[in-house]
Amino acid sequence: MPNFALEATFKSPVGGVDEVGRGPWAGPVVAAAFVFLDPSSLPLSLSQGINDSKKLSALKRNALYHELMALDGCCYGIGMVSVEEIDSLNILKATFLAMERAVNALPERPATLLIDGKFIPSFPGIQTHPVIGGDGISLSIAAASIVAKVTRDALMAELAKDYPVYGWESNAGYGTAHHQQALQTYGITQHHRKSFAPIRKLVDLMSLAG
């Protein structure tokens, strides 16, 4: 389970950064930065519940999100990168940009950032450290992963109201069988990532057919 052991080795305040949405075929990339300004104030019950967002049920994840939002002694920032930007930049650069926007949205600038993953962006004036599997190690990164995941899932559920055939409220834009079948039947939307191979292939087929 994640804890504050890693945070304790760096200059405080320490922020965690994580992203969600690199793999989906539709929708934006979303990153979050989360800073526990006073780690000692985190209730034990909450610290024991926080984990990698992928390992939590939607119900548990949403409950933790609301607890984090109501918590004193912390701050967070969210960064999003649109489908158009993803197609223009490529997904790695878009992910870095989402992280930069999340950090820039923090109301207080941390001294140190722990960032999930092997390859990370740099931030002038802030010590940055990559942490592979960080959302299962660091409470700050795990909290960021929950905020990013809940934020993006809610956004995809809203988009699904206008495009109900693709099942985005349940697949979050990933290339599930349901999503693939809907693409074959109804084609692509403005929210699909045309730079991704499966979508690009459909665009090429549509161009040939036209």
C-alpha positions as CSV (number, residue, x, y, z in Angstrom):
1,M,0.0,0.0,0.0
2,P,1.2,3.5,-0.7
3,N,2.6,5.6,2.2
4,F,4.6,8.7,3.0
5,A,8.0,7.0,3.2
6,L,9.2,8.3,-0.1
7,E,7.9,11.8,0.5
8,A,9.8,11.9,3.8
9,T,13.1,11.6,2.0
10,F,12.7,14.8,0.0
11,K,12.4,18.5,0.6
12,S,8.8,19.5,1.5
13,P,6.2,20.3,0.5
14,V,6.2,17.3,-1.8
15,G,3.6,16.9,-4.6
16,G,2.5,13.8,-6.5
17,V,1.7,13.8,-10.2
18,D,-0.1,11.2,-12.2
19,E,-2.1,11.0,-15.5
20,V,-4.9,9.0,-16.9
21,G,-6.0,8.6,-20.5
22,R,-2.9,7.8,-22.5
23,G,-4.4,4.6,-24.0
24,P,-8.0,5.5,-24.9
25,W,-9.1,6.1,-28.5
26,A,-11.3,9.1,-27.5
27,G,-11.2,12.0,-25.1
28,P,-8.5,14.1,-23.5
29,V,-5.6,13.2,-21.4
30,V,-6.0,14.3,-17.8
31,A,-3.3,14.8,-15.2
32,A,-3.5,15.8,-11.5
33,A,-1.0,17.1,-9.0
34,F,-1.7,16.6,-5.4
35,V,0.1,18.0,-2.4
36,F,-0.4,17.0,1.3
37,L,0.9,20.2,2.9
38,D,0.7,18.6,6.3
39,P,1.0,14.8,5.9
40,S,0.5,14.3,9.7
41,S,-3.1,15.7,9.4
42,L,-4.2,12.9,7.0
43,P,-6.7,10.7,8.9
44,L,-5.5,7.1,9.3
45,S,-8.7,5.8,7.8
46,L,-8.2,7.8,4.7
47,S,-4.5,7.0,4.3
48,Q,-5.3,3.3,4.5
49,G,-7.9,3.6,1.8
50,I,-5.9,5.6,-0.8
51,N,-4.4,3.4,-3.4
52,D,-3.6,3.2,-7.1
53,S,-6.9,4.3,-8.7
54,K,-6.8,1.3,-11.1
55,K,-7.0,-1.0,-8.1
56,L,-10.1,0.7,-6.6
57,S,-13.8,0.1,-7.5
58,A,-15.5,3.1,-9.1
59,L,-17.6,3.4,-5.9
60,K,-14.6,3.4,-3.6
61,R,-12.6,5.7,-5.9
62,N,-15.4,8.3,-6.0
63,A,-15.8,8.2,-2.2
64,L,-12.1,8.8,-1.7
65,Y,-12.1,11.6,-4.3
66,H,-14.8,13.4,-2.3
67,E,-12.9,12.9,1.0
68,L,-9.7,14.3,-0.6
69,M,-11.6,17.3,-1.9
70,A,-12.9,18.0,1.6
71,L,-9.6,17.5,3.3
72,D,-7.8,20.5,5.0
73,G,-4.0,20.8,4.6
74,C,-3.7,19.8,1.0
75,C,-4.1,21.3,-2.5
76,Y,-4.4,20.0,-6.0
77,G,-4.3,21.0,-9.6
78,I,-5.8,19.5,-12.7
79,G,-4.5,19.7,-16.3
80,M,-6.2,18.5,-19.5
81,V,-5.0,18.2,-23.1
82,S,-7.5,18.1,-25.8
83,V,-7.9,15.5,-28.6
84,E,-6.7,18.2,-31.1
85,E,-3.6,18.8,-29.1
86,I,-2.9,15.0,-28.7
87,D,-3.1,14.6,-32.5
88,S,-0.9,17.6,-33.1
89,L,1.8,16.8,-30.4
90,N,1.7,12.9,-30.0
91,I,0.6,11.2,-26.9
92,L,3.9,11.4,-24.9
93,K,4.2,15.2,-25.4
94,A,0.5,15.6,-24.7
95,T,0.9,13.7,-21.4
96,F,3.8,15.9,-20.3
97,L,1.7,19.0,-21.2
98,A,-1.2,17.8,-19.1
99,M,1.2,17.3,-16.2
100,E,2.7,20.7,-16.6
101,R,-0.8,22.3,-16.6
102,A,-1.7,20.3,-13.5
103,V,1.4,21.6,-11.6
104,N,0.8,25.1,-12.9
105,A,-2.7,24.9,-11.5
106,L,-1.5,24.2,-8.0
107,P,-2.3,27.2,-5.7
108,E,1.0,26.5,-3.8
109,R,4.2,25.5,-5.6
110,P,5.9,22.4,-4.1
111,A,9.6,22.0,-3.5
112,T,9.6,18.5,-4.9
113,L,7.5,16.5,-7.3
114,L,7.2,12.7,-7.4
115,I,5.9,11.8,-10.9
116,D,4.5,8.4,-11.8
117,G,6.4,6.8,-14.6
118,K,9.9,6.4,-16.1
119,F,9.9,9.4,-18.4
120,I,8.8,12.7,-16.9
121,P,8.8,16.4,-17.8
122,S,11.0,18.9,-15.9
123,F,9.8,21.8,-13.9
124,P,12.1,24.8,-13.4
125,G,12.8,25.4,-9.7
126,I,11.3,22.2,-8.6
127,Q,13.1,18.9,-7.9
128,T,11.5,16.2,-9.9
129,H,11.8,12.5,-9.5
130,P,10.3,9.7,-11.6
131,V,8.7,6.9,-9.7
132,I,7.9,3.7,-11.6
133,G,4.6,2.3,-10.2
134,G,4.4,5.4,-8.1
135,D,0.7,5.2,-7.5
136,G,1.2,2.0,-5.5
137,I,4.2,3.5,-3.5
138,S,3.5,7.2,-2.8
139,L,0.3,8.5,-1.1
140,S,0.8,11.8,-3.0
141,I,0.9,10.1,-6.4
142,A,-2.0,7.7,-5.5
143,A,-4.1,10.7,-4.5
144,A,-3.3,12.4,-7.8
145,S,-4.2,9.2,-9.6
146,I,-7.6,9.2,-8.0
147,V,-8.3,12.8,-8.7
148,A,-7.2,12.4,-12.4
149,K,-9.2,9.2,-12.9
150,V,-12.5,10.5,-11.3
151,T,-12.2,13.8,-13.2
152,R,-11.7,12.1,-16.6
153,D,-14.3,9.4,-16.0
154,A,-16.9,12.1,-15.2
155,L,-15.9,14.1,-18.3
156,M,-16.3,11.0,-20.5
157,A,-19.6,10.2,-19.0
158,E,-20.8,13.7,-19.9
159,L,-19.5,13.3,-23.5
160,A,-21.4,10.0,-23.6
161,K,-24.7,11.8,-23.2
162,D,-24.2,13.4,-26.6
163,Y,-22.6,10.2,-28.2
164,P,-24.4,7.4,-26.4
165,V,-23.6,4.6,-28.9
166,Y,-19.9,4.4,-28.0
167,G,-20.3,3.5,-24.3
168,W,-17.9,6.1,-23.0
169,E,-19.7,6.2,-19.7
170,S,-18.4,2.6,-19.0
171,N,-15.3,2.2,-21.3
172,A,-13.9,5.8,-20.9
173,G,-12.9,5.9,-24.5
174,Y,-10.8,2.7,-24.5
175,G,-11.0,0.4,-27.5
176,T,-13.4,-2.2,-26.1
177,A,-15.4,-4.5,-28.3
178,H,-18.5,-2.4,-27.8
179,H,-16.6,0.8,-28.8
180,Q,-15.1,-0.9,-31.9
181,Q,-18.5,-2.1,-33.0
182,A,-19.9,1.3,-32.7
183,L,-17.1,2.8,-34.7
184,Q,-17.7,0.3,-37.5
185,T,-21.4,1.2,-37.5
186,Y,-21.4,4.9,-36.8
187,G,-17.9,6.1,-37.7
188,I,-15.7,8.5,-35.7
189,T,-16.6,11.7,-33.8
190,Q,-14.7,14.9,-33.1
191,H,-13.6,13.4,-29.8
192,H,-11.7,10.5,-31.4
193,R,-7.9,10.6,-31.6
194,K,-7.2,10.5,-35.3
195,S,-3.5,10.0,-34.7
196,F,-4.1,6.7,-33.1
197,A,-3.7,3.8,-35.5
198,P,-7.2,2.2,-35.2
199,I,-8.9,5.6,-35.7
200,R,-6.5,6.6,-38.4
201,K,-7.3,3.4,-40.3
202,L,-11.0,4.2,-40.1
203,V,-10.3,7.7,-41.4
204,D,-8.3,6.3,-44.3
205,L,-11.1,3.8,-45.1
206,M,-13.7,6.5,-45.1
207,S,-11.5,8.6,-47.4
208,L,-11.2,5.8,-49.9
209,A,-14.9,5.1,-49.7
210,G,-15.7,8.8,-50.3
